[in-house]
Amino acid sequence: MTITAAVQEHLAWLAGAGYAPDTLRNRRAYLRAFVVWADGQSLGQPSQITPSVLECYRAVAATRRHG
């Protein structure tokens, strides 16, 4: 399973669990940004996402938010 497929599965689960449309929209946007970044890092499989990868992404995302 790819990261993109895992994200789609997760979003489908959230929708089925009754999460609010605004929550789904926000999660979709944040996860889309992560997937784009991960693709740029040649990370295509969920097994490649480690705590250190997430820390790196957090740093990049914080830089983008705070310009």
Sequence and secondary structure as in RCSB ss.txt:
>XXXX:A:sequence
MTITAAVQEHLAWLAGAGYAPDTLRNRRAYLRAFVVWADGQSLGQPSQITPSVLECYRAVAATRRHG
>XXXX:A:secstr
  HHHHHHHHHHHHHHTT  HHHHHHHHHHHHHHHHHHHHTT  SGGG  HHHHHHHHHHHHHHHH 
